[in-house]
Structure formats: C-alpha cells, structure tokens
Amino acid sequence: MGSGRPKADEPAAFPWDEAMAVGFGVLRLSPEAFWKMTPRELSGVLSPRRQAGAAAPSATGLFGLMRRFPDIDRQSP
C-alpha cells in the first residue's frame, strides 16, 4: 500500500474536502448547484481575487444597489 502522498512527478489530488466545505458551508450552495459548477467556476470561487483597479462602490452606488436588491421583501407586513 502507498503512503497516500503524491510522488514528485504526480500532481497533487484535488482538495475535495476543502472545496465542499467552502461550497456547502461558506457559500451555502445546494448539492445540486455545487456539483453543476464547472471547474472554472469552482476555481474562481476557491481563489477569489479582485479585478485590477476595481474599487469599492461609493456610498451613493452602494445605496443604489441596496434599493435595487433589498435583503427583505418590503411588501411583507
């Protein structure tokens, strides 16, 4: 039986435990949504990075987004 570690000329195994922990625990994806992700989508989620030159929205921009995408249904009593 092998040691479970990759040899120097073999690529490391994909970290499925970590990927599932982020997908289910942090992102709260359903199993269906997680397993439908493409490798590129999964890679983007696991290694987020800001676009060069991307800045945080201004207060006005943030309030505009909050009006367009409210966290609660304002028509509920």
C-alpha positions as CSV (number, residue, x, y, z in Angstrom):
1,M,0.0,0.0,0.0
2,G,1.2,3.5,-0.8
3,S,1.7,6.4,1.6
4,G,-1.2,8.4,0.1
5,R,1.2,11.2,-0.8
6,P,1.8,12.0,-4.5
7,K,5.2,11.3,-5.9
8,A,7.3,14.2,-7.1
9,D,6.2,13.7,-10.7
10,E,2.5,13.3,-9.9
11,P,0.1,16.2,-9.5
12,A,-1.5,16.6,-6.1
13,A,-5.0,15.3,-5.6
14,F,-7.8,17.9,-5.8
15,P,-8.8,19.1,-2.3
16,W,-12.4,18.0,-2.4
17,D,-12.9,18.3,1.3
18,E,-11.9,21.9,1.3
19,A,-13.9,22.6,-1.9
20,M,-17.0,21.0,-0.4
21,A,-16.5,22.9,2.9
22,V,-16.5,26.2,1.1
23,G,-19.3,25.3,-1.3
24,F,-21.7,23.9,1.3
25,G,-20.5,25.7,4.4
26,V,-19.5,29.2,3.3
27,L,-21.4,29.7,0.1
28,R,-24.3,27.6,1.3
29,L,-24.8,26.0,-2.2
30,S,-27.2,23.1,-2.6
31,P,-25.6,19.8,-3.5
32,E,-27.2,20.2,-7.0
33,A,-25.7,23.7,-7.5
34,F,-22.3,22.6,-6.2
35,W,-22.0,19.6,-8.5
36,K,-23.3,21.5,-11.5
37,M,-20.4,24.0,-11.3
38,T,-17.8,23.9,-13.9
39,P,-14.1,23.5,-12.9
40,R,-13.5,27.1,-13.9
41,E,-16.4,28.3,-11.7
42,L,-15.2,26.3,-8.8
43,S,-11.7,27.6,-9.2
44,G,-13.0,31.1,-9.2
45,V,-14.9,30.6,-6.0
46,L,-12.0,28.9,-4.2
47,S,-9.5,31.6,-5.2
48,P,-11.3,34.9,-5.3
49,R,-9.3,37.9,-6.4
50,R,-10.3,41.5,-7.0
51,Q,-10.0,42.7,-10.6
52,A,-7.1,45.1,-11.1
53,G,-8.3,48.6,-10.5
54,A,-11.7,47.5,-9.1
55,A,-12.7,49.8,-6.2
56,A,-15.4,49.5,-3.6
57,P,-18.6,51.3,-4.6
58,S,-19.2,54.8,-3.4
59,A,-21.9,55.4,-0.7
60,T,-24.3,56.5,-3.4
61,G,-23.5,53.5,-5.5
62,L,-24.0,51.2,-2.5
63,F,-27.3,52.7,-1.6
64,G,-28.5,52.4,-5.2
65,L,-27.6,48.7,-5.1
66,M,-29.4,48.3,-1.8
67,R,-32.5,49.8,-3.3
68,R,-32.3,47.6,-6.4
69,F,-31.6,44.4,-4.4
70,P,-33.1,44.6,-1.0
71,D,-32.4,41.9,1.6
72,I,-36.0,41.8,2.7
73,D,-39.3,41.7,0.9
74,R,-40.6,45.2,1.7
75,Q,-44.2,44.3,0.8
76,S,-44.5,41.8,3.7
77,P,-46.2,43.0,6.8
